[in-house]
Amino acid sequence: MHYRTLGTSGIEVSEVGFGAWVIGTDWWGDRSEEQAIEMVTHAVDQGITFFDTGDVYGHGDSERLIGRALADVRDEITLGTKVGYDFYNNPQAGHGELPKDLSPEYLRTAVDRSLDRLGVDHVELLQLHNANVGEITPDVLETLDELREEGRVSAVGLALGPSIGWLAEGERAVEAEFDAVQTVFNVFEQVPGQHFIDTIRDQHADTSLIPRVPHSSGLLNEQVTPDTELAEGDHRAYRPDEWYETGWEKVDALRFLERDGERTMGQAAIQWLLSHDEVATVTPTFRTTADIDEWAAASETPPLSPEETERVRGLAETNFNVSRDDGMDSLRSSVGGEDLEDIEKGYAGS
């Protein structure tokens, strides 16, 4: 495993991190608490040191389990969590989005409760969870500064979503000198991740990117194929058929990234993200210990060559030679896609 620094915070993160949304929830399959803890400890054994959770995952269950699993190695790992959804006062309706509260009073209360569940006195990274640009007010920024000064958080970030991510919000985070922006970013879904990289470079900013969904929800690691039957409750079952059908065609166009015995397609997808200096860590969705073994090892596989990177870029400009729409445009933005129209040309998915 190789390691990078988050922004200018001095906080070290493993190039492959652990997205703990699979812990304490049933969105990616049921597992017992002991099985969940075994996955976390197995990840530590494979060199993973960055663990990213959120208070809303399982309404605190993910934080509680992560804290329990990592208690004995607290000094060796980097903890990130997210706050902003008020699940304390609102019932959850399926996978529906809960009301948010980013008032300074609520943020402080939420941080206190997260630290308590994690069993720690601070987290290295605190992220605002899906905050809209209008919610990132001067009072919120002041509260984040105070939490850092108090030593309760070391760095701050913005986690975008729940789909591909919000353009104005990511730009606001870079402008406000957040240490990190977490967003959906992968070879197939490059907007707005590539735009954020351009923004960081144009502004000479120090914000790091944390890509999530690096395998495009199972396409780039080939866990979702034409023969796959998604289990009941699997969130991917809500995607349109066109998304899968066009995705399989795109995977075939990327076969040149595989290196027999050296790099799998799933590892190449991670290495493509790591080819960007602005990317600090990549958080795949681990479902099994076999996933952990393969993707944690991606850090030490051969990096993409300049020729491979250029070939990916050329394919992205032609939508991987797929002329059909994938049916996802309306899900790619907080305002139905309109804010991405001016920047998407030249990026994948345009």
Secondary structure in CASP SS format (residue, H / E / C, confidence):
PFRMAT SS
TARGET T0000
AUTHOR 0000-0000-0000
METHOD secondary structure of the structure
MODEL  1
M C 1.00
H C 1.00
Y E 1.00
R E 1.00
T E 1.00
L E 1.00
G C 1.00
T C 1.00
S C 1.00
G C 1.00
I E 1.00
E E 1.00
V E 1.00
S E 1.00
E C 1.00
V E 1.00
G C 1.00
F E 1.00
G E 1.00
A H 1.00
W H 1.00
V H 1.00
I C 1.00
G C 1.00
T C 1.00
D C 1.00
W C 1.00
W C 1.00
G C 1.00
D C 1.00
R C 1.00
S C 1.00
E H 1.00
E H 1.00
Q H 1.00
A H 1.00
I H 1.00
E H 1.00
M H 1.00
V H 1.00
T H 1.00
H H 1.00
A H 1.00
V H 1.00
D H 1.00
Q C 1.00
G C 1.00
I C 1.00
T C 1.00
F E 1.00
F E 1.00
D E 1.00
T C 1.00
G C 1.00
D C 1.00
V C 1.00
Y H 1.00
G H 1.00
H H 1.00
G H 1.00
D H 1.00
S H 1.00
E H 1.00
R H 1.00
L H 1.00
I H 1.00
G H 1.00
R H 1.00
A H 1.00
L H 1.00
A H 1.00
D H 1.00
V H 1.00
R H 1.00
D H 1.00
E H 1.00
I C 1.00
T E 1.00
L E 1.00
G E 1.00
T E 1.00
K E 1.00
V E 1.00
G C 1.00
Y E 1.00
D C 1.00
F C 1.00
Y C 1.00
N C 1.00
N C 1.00
P C 1.00
Q C 1.00
A C 1.00
G C 1.00
H C 1.00
G C 1.00
E C 1.00
L C 1.00
P C 1.00
K E 1.00
D C 1.00
L C 1.00
S C 1.00
P H 1.00
E H 1.00
Y H 1.00
L H 1.00
R H 1.00
T H 1.00
A H 1.00
V H 1.00
D H 1.00
R H 1.00
S H 1.00
L H 1.00
D H 1.00
R H 1.00
L H 1.00
G C 1.00
V C 1.00
D C 1.00
H C 1.00
V E 1.00
E E 1.00
L E 1.00
L E 1.00
Q E 1.00
L E 1.00
H E 1.00
N C 1.00
A C 1.00
N C 1.00
V H 1.00
G H 1.00
E H 1.00
I C 1.00
T C 1.00
P H 1.00
D H 1.00
V H 1.00
L H 1.00
E H 1.00
T H 1.00
L H 1.00
D H 1.00
E H 1.00
L H 1.00
R H 1.00
E H 1.00
E C 1.00
G C 1.00
R C 1.00
V E 1.00
S E 1.00
A E 1.00
V E 1.00
G E 1.00
L E 1.00
A E 1.00
L C 1.00
G C 1.00
P C 1.00
S C 1.00
I C 1.00
G C 1.00
W C 1.00
L H 1.00
A H 1.00
E H 1.00
G H 1.00
E H 1.00
R H 1.00
A H 1.00
V H 1.00
E H 1.00
A C 1.00
E C 1.00
F C 1.00
D C 1.00
A E 1.00
V E 1.00
Q E 1.00
T E 1.00
V E 1.00
F C 1.00
N C 1.00
V C 1.00
F C 1.00
E C 1.00
Q C 1.00
V C 1.00
P C 1.00
G H 1.00
Q H 1.00
H H 1.00
F H 1.00
I H 1.00
D H 1.00
T H 1.00
I H 1.00
R H 1.00
D H 1.00
Q C 1.00
H C 1.00
A C 1.00
D C 1.00
T C 1.00
S E 1.00
L E 1.00
I E 1.00
P E 1.00
R E 1.00
V C 1.00
P C 1.00
H C 1.00
S C 1.00
S C 1.00
G C 1.00
L C 1.00
L C 1.00
N C 1.00
E C 1.00
Q C 1.00
V C 1.00
T C 1.00
P C 1.00
D C 1.00
T C 1.00
E C 1.00
L C 1.00
A C 1.00
E C 1.00
G C 1.00
D C 1.00
H H 1.00
R H 1.00
A H 1.00
Y H 1.00
R C 1.00
P C 1.00
D H 1.00
E H 1.00
W H 1.00
Y H 1.00
E H 1.00
T H 1.00
G H 1.00
W H 1.00
E H 1.00
K H 1.00
V H 1.00
D H 1.00
A H 1.00
L C 1.00
R H 1.00
F H 1.00
L H 1.00
E C 1.00
R E 1.00
D C 1.00
G C 1.00
E C 1.00
R E 1.00
T C 1.00
M H 1.00
G H 1.00
Q H 1.00
A H 1.00
A H 1.00
I H 1.00
Q H 1.00
W H 1.00
L H 1.00
L H 1.00
S C 1.00
H C 1.00
D C 1.00
E C 1.00
V E 1.00
A C 1.00
T C 1.00
V E 1.00
T E 1.00
P C 1.00
T C 1.00
F C 1.00
R C 1.00
T C 1.00
T H 1.00
A H 1.00
D H 1.00
I H 1.00
D H 1.00
E H 1.00
W H 1.00
A H 1.00
A H 1.00
A H 1.00
S H 1.00
E H 1.00
T C 1.00
P C 1.00
P C 1.00
L C 1.00
S C 1.00
P H 1.00
E H 1.00
E H 1.00
T H 1.00
E H 1.00
R H 1.00
V H 1.00
R H 1.00
G H 1.00
L H 1.00
A H 1.00
E H 1.00
T C 1.00
N H 1.00
F H 1.00
N H 1.00
V C 1.00
S C 1.00
R C 1.00
D C 1.00
D C 1.00
G C 1.00
M C 1.00
D H 1.00
S H 1.00
L H 1.00
R C 1.00
S C 1.00
S C 1.00
V C 1.00
G C 1.00
G C 1.00
E H 1.00
D H 1.00
L H 1.00
E C 1.00
D C 1.00
I C 1.00
E C 1.00
K C 1.00
G C 1.00
Y C 1.00
A C 1.00
G C 1.00
S C 1.00
END
